[in-house]
Amino acid sequence: MAPEAVWRQEGESLVRDYEFKDFAEAIAFVNRVAGAAEEANHHPDILIHGWNRVRLELTTHSAGKLTDNDRAMAERIDGLPLRSSP
């Protein structure tokens, strides 16, 4: 299964689901997201489930709603490679 093509809004969050070939690939992607989040100082909620699936959720907790920071972080994540280079 390929990742969902777009982020979707659920309540006051942006959500996107991904499915990878294995656990290691899922974790490698999560690590890339973590690095980008640290650089931006804007951190998504990350759920790793079903051994190869990742769900990312963005919301600005301090504002209690979606903000431009969430949309910018979603774009930043979209620019990350889904797979590690061989």
C-alpha positions in Angstrom: 0.0 0.0 0.0 1.3 3.4 -0.9 1.1 6.4 1.5 -2.1 8.4 1.3 -1.7 11.0 -1.5 -2.6 14.0 0.7 -2.9 15.1 4.3 -6.5 15.1 5.6 -8.0 17.2 8.3 -9.5 15.4 11.3 -10.8 17.8 13.7 -8.1 20.3 14.5 -5.3 18.1 13.2 -3.7 17.2 9.8 -3.3 13.5 9.5 -1.4 11.3 7.0 -0.9 7.5 7.0 2.0 5.6 5.5 2.7 1.9 4.9 6.2 0.6 4.3 7.6 -2.8 3.2 8.9 -3.6 6.7 9.5 -2.3 10.2 13.1 -1.1 9.5 11.9 1.1 6.6 9.1 2.5 8.7 11.5 3.4 11.5 14.0 5.0 9.1 11.2 7.2 7.8 10.2 8.1 11.4 13.8 9.1 12.1 13.8 11.4 9.1 10.6 13.0 10.3 12.1 13.4 13.8 15.2 15.1 12.4 13.0 17.6 10.3 10.8 18.2 13.4 13.8 19.0 15.6 15.1 21.4 13.0 11.7 23.1 12.7 11.0 22.9 16.5 7.5 21.6 15.5 6.8 18.0 16.4 4.1 15.7 15.1 2.4 13.0 17.0 3.8 9.7 15.6 2.1 6.4 15.8 3.9 3.2 14.6 1.5 0.3 14.3 1.0 -3.0 12.6 4.9 -3.4 12.3 5.1 -1.4 9.0 2.6 1.5 9.3 3.1 5.0 10.5 0.5 7.7 11.2 1.6 11.3 11.5 -0.7 13.9 13.2 0.1 17.6 13.2 -1.6 20.2 15.4 -0.4 23.2 17.4 -1.2 22.0 21.0 -0.5 25.4 22.5 -3.1 27.0 20.2 -5.5 24.2 20.4 -6.0 24.2 16.6 -4.3 24.0 13.2 -1.9 26.8 12.4 0.4 27.8 9.6 3.2 26.0 11.5 1.3 22.7 11.0 0.8 23.3 7.3 4.5 24.2 6.9 5.6 21.1 8.8 3.4 18.9 6.6 5.0 20.4 3.5 8.5 19.8 5.0 7.6 16.2 5.7 6.2 15.8 2.1 9.7 16.8 0.9 11.4 13.9 2.8 12.3 10.7 1.0 9.9 7.8 1.8 12.7 5.3 1.4 16.3 5.2 2.5 18.9 5.3 -0.2 20.6 1.9 -0.8 
